[in-house]
């Protein structure tokens, strides 16, 4: 059995692949945030859910709890 501290780290790489990965992740994050912003416009699902949660937070917690119990019992 080896200790985690005895495993050498990966050597640093100057490959351009790391910048490609970073750009891909930035693009994905931009697309996700634009989808969230579009969903928060009035009348859209995220707007409706946030309004419901703001009006009845305990009711939403209760419904979420019941859904969690139902999903847990299925497994």
mmCIF file of the N, C-alpha and C atoms, coordinates in Angstrom:
data_MODEL
# 
_entry.id   MODEL 
# 
loop_
_atom_site.group_PDB 
_atom_site.id 
_atom_site.type_symbol 
_atom_site.label_atom_id 
_atom_site.label_alt_id 
_atom_site.label_comp_id 
_atom_site.label_asym_id 
_atom_site.label_entity_id 
_atom_site.label_seq_id 
_atom_site.pdbx_PDB_ins_code 
_atom_site.Cartn_x 
_atom_site.Cartn_y 
_atom_site.Cartn_z 
_atom_site.occupancy 
_atom_site.B_iso_or_equiv 
_atom_site.pdbx_formal_charge 
_atom_site.auth_seq_id 
_atom_site.auth_comp_id 
_atom_site.auth_asym_id 
_atom_site.auth_atom_id 
_atom_site.pdbx_PDB_model_num 
ATOM 1   N N  . UNK A 1 1  ? 0.843   -1.170 0.000   1.00 0.00 ? 1  UNK A N  1 
ATOM 2   C CA . UNK A 1 1  ? 0.000   0.000  0.000   1.00 0.00 ? 1  UNK A CA 1 
ATOM 3   C C  . UNK A 1 1  ? 0.891   1.237  0.000   1.00 0.00 ? 1  UNK A C  1 
ATOM 4   N N  . UNK A 1 2  ? 0.609   2.170  -0.879  1.00 0.00 ? 2  UNK A N  1 
ATOM 5   C CA . UNK A 1 2  ? 1.421   3.374  -0.946  1.00 0.00 ? 2  UNK A CA 1 
ATOM 6   C C  . UNK A 1 2  ? 0.699   4.532  -0.288  1.00 0.00 ? 2  UNK A C  1 
ATOM 7   N N  . UNK A 1 3  ? 1.498   5.430  0.211   1.00 0.00 ? 3  UNK A N  1 
ATOM 8   C CA . UNK A 1 3  ? 0.945   6.625  0.818   1.00 0.00 ? 3  UNK A CA 1 
ATOM 9   C C  . UNK A 1 3  ? 0.703   7.657  -0.281  1.00 0.00 ? 3  UNK A C  1 
ATOM 10  N N  . UNK A 1 4  ? -0.373  8.435  -0.165  1.00 0.00 ? 4  UNK A N  1 
ATOM 11  C CA . UNK A 1 4  ? -0.708  9.415  -1.200  1.00 0.00 ? 4  UNK A CA 1 
ATOM 12  C C  . UNK A 1 4  ? 0.394   10.458 -1.358  1.00 0.00 ? 4  UNK A C  1 
ATOM 13  N N  . UNK A 1 5  ? 1.123   10.741 -0.290  1.00 0.00 ? 5  UNK A N  1 
ATOM 14  C CA . UNK A 1 5  ? 2.168   11.758 -0.391  1.00 0.00 ? 5  UNK A CA 1 
ATOM 15  C C  . UNK A 1 5  ? 3.416   11.231 -1.093  1.00 0.00 ? 5  UNK A C  1 
ATOM 16  N N  . UNK A 1 6  ? 3.552   9.921  -1.240  1.00 0.00 ? 6  UNK A N  1 
ATOM 17  C CA . UNK A 1 6  ? 4.732   9.372  -1.895  1.00 0.00 ? 6  UNK A CA 1 
ATOM 18  C C  . UNK A 1 6  ? 4.577   9.302  -3.411  1.00 0.00 ? 6  UNK A C  1 
ATOM 19  N N  . UNK A 1 7  ? 3.354   9.551  -3.941  1.00 0.00 ? 7  UNK A N  1 
ATOM 20  C CA . UNK A 1 7  ? 3.125   9.515  -5.377  1.00 0.00 ? 7  UNK A CA 1 
ATOM 21  C C  . UNK A 1 7  ? 3.558   10.860 -5.960  1.00 0.00 ? 7  UNK A C  1 
ATOM 22  N N  . UNK A 1 8  ? 4.474   10.849 -6.928  1.00 0.00 ? 8  UNK A N  1 
ATOM 23  C CA . UNK A 1 8  ? 4.931   12.136 -7.478  1.00 0.00 ? 8  UNK A CA 1 
ATOM 24  C C  . UNK A 1 8  ? 3.822   12.809 -8.282  1.00 0.00 ? 8  UNK A C  1 
ATOM 25  N N  . UNK A 1 9  ? 3.777   14.145 -8.274  1.00 0.00 ? 9  UNK A N  1 
ATOM 26  C CA . UNK A 1 9  ? 2.749   14.846 -9.055  1.00 0.00 ? 9  UNK A CA 1 
ATOM 27  C C  . UNK A 1 9  ? 3.077   14.784 -10.544 1.00 0.00 ? 9  UNK A C  1 
ATOM 28  N N  . UNK A 1 10 ? 2.103   15.106 -11.367 1.00 0.00 ? 10 UNK A N  1 
ATOM 29  C CA . UNK A 1 10 ? 2.327   15.138 -12.802 1.00 0.00 ? 10 UNK A CA 1 
ATOM 30  C C  . UNK A 1 10 ? 3.324   16.240 -13.130 1.00 0.00 ? 10 UNK A C  1 
ATOM 31  N N  . UNK A 1 11 ? 4.202   15.984 -14.081 1.00 0.00 ? 11 UNK A N  1 
ATOM 32  C CA . UNK A 1 11 ? 5.154   17.038 -14.457 1.00 0.00 ? 11 UNK A CA 1 
ATOM 33  C C  . UNK A 1 11 ? 4.423   18.185 -15.151 1.00 0.00 ? 11 UNK A C  1 
ATOM 34  N N  . UNK A 1 12 ? 4.898   19.415 -14.972 1.00 0.00 ? 12 UNK A N  1 
ATOM 35  C CA . UNK A 1 12 ? 4.228   20.536 -15.631 1.00 0.00 ? 12 UNK A CA 1 
ATOM 36  C C  . UNK A 1 12 ? 4.340   20.415 -17.142 1.00 0.00 ? 12 UNK A C  1 
ATOM 37  N N  . UNK A 1 13 ? 3.315   20.864 -17.819 1.00 0.00 ? 13 UNK A N  1 
ATOM 38  C CA . UNK A 1 13 ? 3.285   20.753 -19.271 1.00 0.00 ? 13 UNK A CA 1 
ATOM 39  C C  . UNK A 1 13 ? 3.091   22.128 -19.888 1.00 0.00 ? 13 UNK A C  1 
ATOM 40  N N  . UNK A 1 14 ? 3.829   22.401 -20.938 1.00 0.00 ? 14 UNK A N  1 
ATOM 41  C CA . UNK A 1 14 ? 3.692   23.658 -21.653 1.00 0.00 ? 14 UNK A CA 1 
ATOM 42  C C  . UNK A 1 14 ? 2.845   23.468 -22.915 1.00 0.00 ? 14 UNK A C  1 
ATOM 43  N N  . UNK A 1 15 ? 2.100   22.401 -22.970 1.00 0.00 ? 15 UNK A N  1 
ATOM 44  C CA . UNK A 1 15 ? 1.317   22.091 -24.154 1.00 0.00 ? 15 UNK A CA 1 
ATOM 45  C C  . UNK A 1 15 ? 0.161   23.078 -24.310 1.00 0.00 ? 15 UNK A C  1 
ATOM 46  N N  . UNK A 1 16 ? -0.185  23.428 -25.542 1.00 0.00 ? 16 UNK A N  1 
ATOM 47  C CA . UNK A 1 16 ? -1.299  24.358 -25.774 1.00 0.00 ? 16 UNK A CA 1 
ATOM 48  C C  . UNK A 1 16 ? -2.660  23.738 -25.476 1.00 0.00 ? 16 UNK A C  1 
ATOM 49  N N  . UNK A 1 17 ? -2.707  22.448 -25.177 1.00 0.00 ? 17 UNK A N  1 
ATOM 50  C CA . UNK A 1 17 ? -3.973  21.788 -24.898 1.00 0.00 ? 17 UNK A CA 1 
ATOM 51  C C  . UNK A 1 17 ? -4.642  22.380 -23.669 1.00 0.00 ? 17 UNK A C  1 
ATOM 52  N N  . UNK A 1 18 ? -3.866  22.840 -22.691 1.00 0.00 ? 18 UNK A N  1 
ATOM 53  C CA . UNK A 1 18 ? -4.471  23.400 -21.481 1.00 0.00 ? 18 UNK A CA 1 
ATOM 54  C C  . UNK A 1 18 ? -5.236  24.673 -21.799 1.00 0.00 ? 18 UNK A C  1 
ATOM 55  N N  . UNK A 1 19 ? -4.756  25.478 -22.741 1.00 0.00 ? 19 UNK A N  1 
ATOM 56  C CA . UNK A 1 19 ? -5.488  26.688 -23.109 1.00 0.00 ? 19 UNK A CA 1 
ATOM 57  C C  . UNK A 1 19 ? -6.751  26.333 -23.886 1.00 0.00 ? 19 UNK A C  1 
ATOM 58  N N  . UNK A 1 20 ? -6.702  25.258 -24.695 1.00 0.00 ? 20 UNK A N  1 
ATOM 59  C CA . UNK A 1 20 ? -7.897  24.811 -25.410 1.00 0.00 ? 20 UNK A CA 1 
ATOM 60  C C  . UNK A 1 20 ? -8.960  24.338 -24.425 1.00 0.00 ? 20 UNK A C  1 
ATOM 61  N N  . UNK A 1 21 ? -8.538  23.628 -23.408 1.00 0.00 ? 21 UNK A N  1 
ATOM 62  C CA . UNK A 1 21 ? -9.473  23.148 -22.396 1.00 0.00 ? 21 UNK A CA 1 
ATOM 63  C C  . UNK A 1 21 ? -10.080 24.329 -21.641 1.00 0.00 ? 21 UNK A C  1 
ATOM 64  N N  . UNK A 1 22 ? -9.259  25.301 -21.313 1.00 0.00 ? 22 UNK A N  1 
ATOM 65  C CA . UNK A 1 22 ? -9.753  26.478 -20.596 1.00 0.00 ? 22 UNK A CA 1 
ATOM 66  C C  . UNK A 1 22 ? -10.759 27.240 -21.444 1.00 0.00 ? 22 UNK A C  1 
ATOM 67  N N  . UNK A 1 23 ? -10.487 27.391 -22.725 1.00 0.00 ? 23 UNK A N  1 
ATOM 68  C CA . UNK A 1 23 ? -11.422 28.090 -23.607 1.00 0.00 ? 23 UNK A CA 1 
ATOM 69  C C  . UNK A 1 23 ? -12.728 27.323 -23.746 1.00 0.00 ? 23 UNK A C  1 
ATOM 70  N N  . UNK A 1 24 ? -12.643 26.003 -23.817 1.00 0.00 ? 24 UNK A N  1 
ATOM 71  C CA . UNK A 1 24 ? -13.839 25.175 -23.918 1.00 0.00 ? 24 UNK A CA 1 
ATOM 72  C C  . UNK A 1 24 ? -14.688 25.311 -22.659 1.00 0.00 ? 24 UNK A C  1 
ATOM 73  N N  . UNK A 1 25 ? -14.035 25.295 -21.498 1.00 0.00 ? 25 UNK A N  1 
ATOM 74  C CA . UNK A 1 25 ? -14.772 25.445 -20.247 1.00 0.00 ? 25 UNK A CA 1 
ATOM 75  C C  . UNK A 1 25 ? -15.401 26.827 -20.131 1.00 0.00 ? 25 UNK A C  1 
ATOM 76  N N  . UNK A 1 26 ? -14.681 27.869 -20.568 1.00 0.00 ? 26 UNK A N  1 
ATOM 77  C CA . UNK A 1 26 ? -15.255 29.225 -20.540 1.00 0.00 ? 26 UNK A CA 1 
ATOM 78  C C  . UNK A 1 26 ? -16.475 29.314 -21.447 1.00 0.00 ? 26 UNK A C  1 
ATOM 79  N N  . UNK A 1 27 ? -16.385 28.716 -22.614 1.00 0.00 ? 27 UNK A N  1 
ATOM 80  C CA . UNK A 1 27 ? -17.519 28.717 -23.542 1.00 0.00 ? 27 UNK A CA 1 
ATOM 81  C C  . UNK A 1 27 ? -18.720 27.992 -22.979 1.00 0.00 ? 27 UNK A C  1 
ATOM 82  N N  . UNK A 1 28 ? -18.470 26.852 -22.329 1.00 0.00 ? 28 UNK A N  1 
ATOM 83  C CA . UNK A 1 28 ? -19.562 26.095 -21.718 1.00 0.00 ? 28 UNK A CA 1 
ATOM 84  C C  . UNK A 1 28 ? -20.195 26.886 -20.582 1.00 0.00 ? 28 UNK A C  1 
ATOM 85  N N  . UNK A 1 29 ? -19.380 27.542 -19.777 1.00 0.00 ? 29 UNK A N  1 
ATOM 86  C CA . UNK A 1 29 ? -19.911 28.346 -18.677 1.00 0.00 ? 29 UNK A CA 1 
ATOM 87  C C  . UNK A 1 29 ? -20.724 29.522 -19.202 1.00 0.00 ? 29 UNK A C  1 
ATOM 88  N N  . UNK A 1 30 ? -20.271 30.127 -20.286 1.00 0.00 ? 30 UNK A N  1 
ATOM 89  C CA . UNK A 1 30 ? -21.027 31.234 -20.883 1.00 0.00 ? 30 UNK A CA 1 
ATOM 90  C C  . UNK A 1 30 ? -22.381 30.759 -21.410 1.00 0.00 ? 30 UNK A C  1 
ATOM 91  N N  . UNK A 1 31 ? -22.405 29.589 -22.036 1.00 0.00 ? 31 UNK A N  1 
ATOM 92  C CA . UNK A 1 31 ? -23.668 29.065 -22.554 1.00 0.00 ? 31 UNK A CA 1 
ATOM 93  C C  . UNK A 1 31 ? -24.628 28.729 -21.422 1.00 0.00 ? 31 UNK A C  1 
ATOM 94  N N  . UNK A 1 32 ? -24.106 28.148 -20.339 1.00 0.00 ? 32 UNK A N  1 
ATOM 95  C CA . UNK A 1 32 ? -24.966 27.810 -19.201 1.00 0.00 ? 32 UNK A CA 1 
ATOM 96  C C  . UNK A 1 32 ? -25.514 29.073 -18.555 1.00 0.00 ? 32 UNK A C  1 
ATOM 97  N N  . UNK A 1 33 ? -24.679 30.090 -18.356 1.00 0.00 ? 33 UNK A N  1 
ATOM 98  C CA . UNK A 1 33 ? -25.164 31.308 -17.718 1.00 0.00 ? 33 UNK A CA 1 
ATOM 99  C C  . UNK A 1 33 ? -26.156 32.039 -18.619 1.00 0.00 ? 33 UNK A C  1 
ATOM 100 N N  . UNK A 1 34 ? -25.977 31.990 -19.927 1.00 0.00 ? 34 UNK A N  1 
ATOM 101 C CA . UNK A 1 34 ? -26.970 32.630 -20.799 1.00 0.00 ? 34 UNK A CA 1 
ATOM 102 C C  . UNK A 1 34 ? -28.287 31.866 -20.780 1.00 0.00 ? 34 UNK A C  1 
ATOM 103 N N  . UNK A 1 35 ? -28.236 30.545 -20.658 1.00 0.00 ? 35 UNK A N  1 
ATOM 104 C CA . UNK A 1 35 ? -29.473 29.763 -20.550 1.00 0.00 ? 35 UNK A CA 1 
ATOM 105 C C  . UNK A 1 35 ? -30.189 30.063 -19.236 1.00 0.00 ? 35 UNK A C  1 
ATOM 106 N N  . UNK A 1 36 ? -29.440 30.239 -18.165 1.00 0.00 ? 36 UNK A N  1 
ATOM 107 C CA . UNK A 1 36 ? -30.048 30.575 -16.879 1.00 0.00 ? 36 UNK A CA 1 
ATOM 108 C C  . UNK A 1 36 ? -30.675 31.957 -16.943 1.00 0.00 ? 36 UNK A C  1 
ATOM 109 N N  . UNK A 1 37 ? -29.978 32.917 -17.556 1.00 0.00 ? 37 UNK A N  1 
ATOM 110 C CA . UNK A 1 37 ? -30.531 34.265 -17.682 1.00 0.00 ? 37 UNK A CA 1 
ATOM 111 C C  . UNK A 1 37 ? -31.800 34.258 -18.528 1.00 0.00 ? 37 UNK A C  1 
ATOM 112 N N  . UNK A 1 38 ? -31.826 33.457 -19.582 1.00 0.00 ? 38 UNK A N  1 
ATOM 113 C CA . UNK A 1 38 ? -33.027 33.362 -20.410 1.00 0.00 ? 38 UNK A CA 1 
ATOM 114 C C  . UNK A 1 38 ? -34.173 32.727 -19.632 1.00 0.00 ? 38 UNK A C  1 
ATOM 115 N N  . UNK A 1 39 ? -33.869 31.773 -18.772 1.00 0.00 ? 39 UNK A N  1 
ATOM 116 C CA . UNK A 1 39 ? -34.894 31.113 -17.970 1.00 0.00 ? 39 UNK A CA 1 
ATOM 117 C C  . UNK A 1 39 ? -35.438 31.976 -16.854 1.00 0.00 ? 39 UNK A C  1 
ATOM 118 N N  . UNK A 1 40 ? -34.715 33.039 -16.492 1.00 0.00 ? 40 UNK A N  1 
ATOM 119 C CA . UNK A 1 40 ? -35.161 33.929 -15.415 1.00 0.00 ? 40 UNK A CA 1 
ATOM 120 C C  . UNK A 1 40 ? -36.032 35.076 -15.909 1.00 0.00 ? 40 UNK A C  1 
ATOM 121 N N  . UNK A 1 41 ? -36.225 35.195 -17.214 1.00 0.00 ? 41 UNK A N  1 
ATOM 122 C CA . UNK A 1 41 ? -37.083 36.254 -17.744 1.00 0.00 ? 41 UNK A CA 1 
ATOM 123 C C  . UNK A 1 41 ? -38.519 36.005 -17.284 1.00 0.00 ? 41 UNK A C  1 
ATOM 124 N N  . UNK A 1 42 ? -39.309 37.069 -17.131 1.00 0.00 ? 42 UNK A N  1 
ATOM 125 C CA . UNK A 1 42 ? -40.696 36.903 -16.670 1.00 0.00 ? 42 UNK A CA 1 
ATOM 126 C C  . UNK A 1 42 ? -41.479 35.917 -17.533 1.00 0.00 ? 42 UNK A C  1 
ATOM 127 N N  . UNK A 1 43 ? -42.156 35.007 -16.854 1.00 0.00 ? 43 UNK A N  1 
ATOM 128 C CA . UNK A 1 43 ? -42.962 34.003 -17.539 1.00 0.00 ? 43 UNK A CA 1 
ATOM 129 C C  . UNK A 1 43 ? -42.227 32.718 -17.856 1.00 0.00 ? 43 UNK A C  1 
ATOM 130 N N  . UNK A 1 44 ? -40.929 32.707 -17.692 1.00 0.00 ? 44 UNK A N  1 
ATOM 131 C CA . UNK A 1 44 ? -40.142 31.509 -17.974 1.00 0.00 ? 44 UNK A CA 1 
ATOM 132 C C  . UNK A 1 44 ? -40.095 30.623 -16.723 1.00 0.00 ? 44 UNK A C  1 
ATOM 133 N N  . UNK A 1 45 ? -39.743 29.335 -16.872 1.00 0.00 ? 45 UNK A N  1 
ATOM 134 C CA . UNK A 1 45 ? -39.805 28.399 -15.747 1.00 0.00 ? 45 UNK A CA 1 
ATOM 135 C C  . UNK A 1 45 ? -39.002 28.808 -14.511 1.00 0.00 ? 45 UNK A C  1 
ATOM 136 N N  . UNK A 1 46 ? -37.785 29.295 -14.669 1.00 0.00 ? 46 UNK A N  1 
ATOM 137 C CA . UNK A 1 46 ? -36.999 29.666 -13.489 1.00 0.00 ? 46 UNK A CA 1 
ATOM 138 C C  . UNK A 1 46 ? -37.605 30.852 -12.769 1.00 0.00 ? 46 UNK A C  1 
ATOM 139 N N  . UNK A 1 47 ? -38.202 31.763 -13.502 1.00 0.00 ? 47 UNK A N  1 
ATOM 140 C CA . UNK A 1 47 ? -38.873 32.903 -12.888 1.00 0.00 ? 47 UNK A CA 1 
ATOM 141 C C  . UNK A 1 47 ? -40.078 32.436 -12.084 1.00 0.00 ? 47 UNK A C  1 
ATOM 142 N N  . UNK A 1 48 ? -40.836 31.539 -12.646 1.00 0.00 ? 48 UNK A N  1 
ATOM 143 C CA . UNK A 1 48 ? -42.021 31.014 -11.959 1.00 0.00 ? 48 UNK A CA 1 
ATOM 144 C C  . UNK A 1 48 ? -41.617 30.268 -10.693 1.00 0.00 ? 48 UNK A C  1 
ATOM 145 N N  . UNK A 1 49 ? -40.590 29.415 -10.794 1.00 0.00 ? 49 UNK A N  1 
ATOM 146 C CA . UNK A 1 49 ? -40.130 28.667 -9.617  1.00 0.00 ? 49 UNK A CA 1 
ATOM 147 C C  . UNK A 1 49 ? -39.606 29.588 -8.524  1.00 0.00 ? 49 UNK A C  1 
ATOM 148 N N  . UNK A 1 50 ? -38.868 30.619 -8.895  1.00 0.00 ? 50 UNK A N  1 
ATOM 149 C CA . UNK A 1 50 ? -38.347 31.523 -7.873  1.00 0.00 ? 50 UNK A CA 1 
ATOM 150 C C  . UNK A 1 50 ? -39.469 32.315 -7.218  1.00 0.00 ? 50 UNK A C  1 
ATOM 151 N N  . UNK A 1 51 ? -40.489 32.680 -7.987  1.00 0.00 ? 51 UNK A N  1 
ATOM 152 C CA . UNK A 1 51 ? -41.635 33.377 -7.396  1.00 0.00 ? 51 UNK A CA 1 
ATOM 153 C C  . UNK A 1 51 ? -42.397 32.478 -6.432  1.00 0.00 ? 51 UNK A C  1 
ATOM 154 N N  . UNK A 1 52 ? -42.569 31.224 -6.797  1.00 0.00 ? 52 UNK A N  1 
ATOM 155 C CA . UNK A 1 52 ? -43.269 30.283 -5.914  1.00 0.00 ? 52 UNK A CA 1 
ATOM 156 C C  . UNK A 1 52 ? -42.460 30.074 -4.636  1.00 0.00 ? 52 UNK A C  1 
ATOM 157 N N  . UNK A 1 53 ? -41.160 29.906 -4.780  1.00 0.00 ? 53 UNK A N  1 
ATOM 158 C CA . UNK A 1 53 ? -40.313 29.689 -3.600  1.00 0.00 ? 53 UNK A CA 1 
ATOM 159 C C  . UNK A 1 53 ? -40.283 30.921 -2.711  1.00 0.00 ? 53 UNK A C  1 
ATOM 160 N N  . UNK A 1 54 ? -40.359 32.096 -3.296  1.00 0.00 ? 54 UNK A N  1 
ATOM 161 C CA . UNK A 1 54 ? -40.367 33.325 -2.508  1.00 0.00 ? 54 UNK A CA 1 
ATOM 162 C C  . UNK A 1 54 ? -41.674 33.486 -1.737  1.00 0.00 ? 54 UNK A C  1 
ATOM 163 N N  . UNK A 1 55 ? -42.789 33.049 -2.339  1.00 0.00 ? 55 UNK A N  1 
ATOM 164 C CA . UNK A 1 55 ? -44.089 33.198 -1.710  1.00 0.00 ? 55 UNK A CA 1 
ATOM 165 C C  . UNK A 1 55 ? -44.353 32.137 -0.650  1.00 0.00 ? 55 UNK A C  1 
ATOM 166 N N  . UNK A 1 56 ? -43.891 30.926 -0.869  1.00 0.00 ? 56 UNK A N  1 
ATOM 167 C CA . UNK A 1 56 ? -44.187 29.833 0.058   1.00 0.00 ? 56 UNK A CA 1 
ATOM 168 C C  . UNK A 1 56 ? -42.952 28.969 0.273   1.00 0.00 ? 56 UNK A C  1 
ATOM 169 N N  . UNK A 1 57 ? -41.934 29.464 0.982   1.00 0.00 ? 57 UNK A N  1 
ATOM 170 C CA . UNK A 1 57 ? -40.714 28.672 1.121   1.00 0.00 ? 57 UNK A CA 1 
ATOM 171 C C  . UNK A 1 57 ? -40.912 27.370 1.907   1.00 0.00 ? 57 UNK A C  1 
ATOM 172 N N  . UNK A 1 58 ? -41.742 27.368 2.932   1.00 0.00 ? 58 UNK A N  1 
ATOM 173 C CA . UNK A 1 58 ? -41.944 26.132 3.690   1.00 0.00 ? 58 UNK A CA 1 
ATOM 174 C C  . UNK A 1 58 ? -42.704 25.106 2.867   1.00 0.00 ? 58 UNK A C  1 
ATOM 175 N N  . UNK A 1 59 ? -43.653 25.554 2.083   1.00 0.00 ? 59 UNK A N  1 
ATOM 176 C CA . UNK A 1 59 ? -44.380 24.635 1.212   1.00 0.00 ? 59 UNK A CA 1 
ATOM 177 C C  . UNK A 1 59 ? -43.458 23.996 0.191   1.00 0.00 ? 59 UNK A C  1 
ATOM 178 N N  . UNK A 1 60 ? -42.538 24.796 -0.355  1.00 0.00 ? 60 UNK A N  1 
ATOM 179 C CA . UNK A 1 60 ? -41.581 24.254 -1.327  1.00 0.00 ? 60 UNK A CA 1 
ATOM 180 C C  . UNK A 1 60 ? -40.638 23.249 -0.674  1.00 0.00 ? 60 UNK A C  1 
ATOM 181 N N  . UNK A 1 61 ? -40.229 23.542 0.538   1.00 0.00 ? 61 UNK A N  1 
ATOM 182 C CA . UNK A 1 61 ? -39.370 22.589 1.251   1.00 0.00 ? 61 UNK A CA 1 
ATOM 183 C C  . UNK A 1 61 ? -40.102 21.281 1.494   1.00 0.00 ? 61 UNK A C  1 
ATOM 184 N N  . UNK A 1 62 ? -41.368 21.370 1.849   1.00 0.00 ? 62 UNK A N  1 
ATOM 185 C CA . UNK A 1 62 ? -42.163 20.172 2.099   1.00 0.00 ? 62 UNK A CA 1 
ATOM 186 C C  . UNK A 1 62 ? -42.310 19.346 0.829   1.00 0.00 ? 62 UNK A C  1 
ATOM 187 N N  . UNK A 1 63 ? -42.612 20.004 -0.280  1.00 0.00 ? 63 UNK A N  1 
ATOM 188 C CA . UNK A 1 63 ? -42.751 19.296 -1.557  1.00 0.00 ? 63 UNK A CA 1 
ATOM 189 C C  . UNK A 1 63 ? -41.418 18.670 -1.965  1.00 0.00 ? 63 UNK A C  1 
ATOM 190 N N  . UNK A 1 64 ? -40.328 19.392 -1.790  1.00 0.00 ? 64 UNK A N  1 
ATOM 191 C CA . UNK A 1 64 ? -39.011 18.850 -2.131  1.00 0.00 ? 64 UNK A CA 1 
ATOM 192 C C  . UNK A 1 64 ? -38.680 17.646 -1.254  1.00 0.00 ? 64 UNK A C  1 
ATOM 193 N N  . UNK A 1 65 ? -39.044 17.720 0.007   1.00 0.00 ? 65 UNK A N  1 
ATOM 194 C CA . UNK A 1 65 ? -38.818 16.589 0.920   1.00 0.00 ? 65 UNK A CA 1 
ATOM 195 C C  . UNK A 1 65 ? -39.608 15.375 0.461   1.00 0.00 ? 65 UNK A C  1 
ATOM 196 N N  . UNK A 1 66 ? -40.887 15.586 0.120   1.00 0.00 ? 66 UNK A N  1 
ATOM 197 C CA . UNK A 1 66 ? -41.709 14.463 -0.326  1.00 0.00 ? 66 UNK A CA 1 
ATOM 198 C C  . UNK A 1 66 ? -41.174 13.862 -1.629  1.00 0.00 ? 66 UNK A C  1 
ATOM 199 N N  . UNK A 1 67 ? -40.725 14.703 -2.543  1.00 0.00 ? 67 UNK A N  1 
ATOM 200 C CA . UNK A 1 67 ? -40.137 14.182 -3.776  1.00 0.00 ? 67 UNK A CA 1 
ATOM 201 C C  . UNK A 1 67 ? -38.858 13.394 -3.491  1.00 0.00 ? 67 UNK A C  1 
ATOM 202 N N  . UNK A 1 68 ? -38.051 13.884 -2.551  1.00 0.00 ? 68 UNK A N  1 
ATOM 203 C CA . UNK A 1 68 ? -36.838 13.165 -2.168  1.00 0.00 ? 68 UNK A CA 1 
ATOM 204 C C  . UNK A 1 68 ? -37.149 11.813 -1.566  1.00 0.00 ? 68 UNK A C  1 
ATOM 205 N N  . UNK A 1 69 ? -38.167 11.759 -0.719  1.00 0.00 ? 69 UNK A N  1 
ATOM 206 C CA . UNK A 1 69 ? -38.561 10.486 -0.118  1.00 0.00 ? 69 UNK A CA 1 
ATOM 207 C C  . UNK A 1 69 ? -39.055 9.535  -1.193  1.00 0.00 ? 69 UNK A C  1 
ATOM 208 N N  . UNK A 1 70 ? -39.874 10.041 -2.119  1.00 0.00 ? 70 UNK A N  1 
ATOM 209 C CA . UNK A 1 70 ? -40.398 9.186  -3.193  1.00 0.00 ? 70 UNK A CA 1 
ATOM 210 C C  . UNK A 1 70 ? -39.270 8.641  -4.071  1.00 0.00 ? 70 UNK A C  1 
ATOM 211 N N  . UNK A 1 71 ? -38.291 9.462  -4.397  1.00 0.00 ? 71 UNK A N  1 
ATOM 212 C CA . UNK A 1 71 ? -37.175 9.002  -5.223  1.00 0.00 ? 71 UNK A CA 1 
ATOM 213 C C  . UNK A 1 71 ? -36.315 8.009  -4.432  1.00 0.00 ? 71 UNK A C  1 
ATOM 214 N N  . UNK A 1 72 ? -36.106 8.255  -3.154  1.00 0.00 ? 72 UNK A N  1 
ATOM 215 C CA . UNK A 1 72 ? -35.277 7.360  -2.339  1.00 0.00 ? 72 UNK A CA 1 
ATOM 216 C C  . UNK A 1 72 ? -35.929 5.996  -2.170  1.00 0.00 ? 72 UNK A C  1 
ATOM 217 N N  . UNK A 1 73 ? -37.236 5.957  -2.081  1.00 0.00 ? 73 UNK A N  1 
ATOM 218 C CA . UNK A 1 73 ? -37.920 4.666  -1.900  1.00 0.00 ? 73 UNK A CA 1 
ATOM 219 C C  . UNK A 1 73 ? -37.891 3.832  -3.167  1.00 0.00 ? 73 UNK A C  1 
ATOM 220 N N  . UNK A 1 74 ? -37.822 4.483  -4.334  1.00 0.00 ? 74 UNK A N  1 
ATOM 221 C CA . UNK A 1 74 ? -37.764 3.735  -5.580  1.00 0.00 ? 74 UNK A CA 1 
ATOM 222 C C  . UNK A 1 74 ? -36.470 2.962  -5.711  1.00 0.00 ? 74 UNK A C  1 
ATOM 223 N N  . UNK A 1 75 ? -35.404 3.509  -5.159  1.00 0.00 ? 75 UNK A N  1 
ATOM 224 C CA . UNK A 1 75 ? -34.105 2.855  -5.278  1.00 0.00 ? 75 UNK A CA 1 
ATOM 225 C C  . UNK A 1 75 ? -33.983 1.896  -4.177  1.00 0.00 ? 75 UNK A C  1 
# 
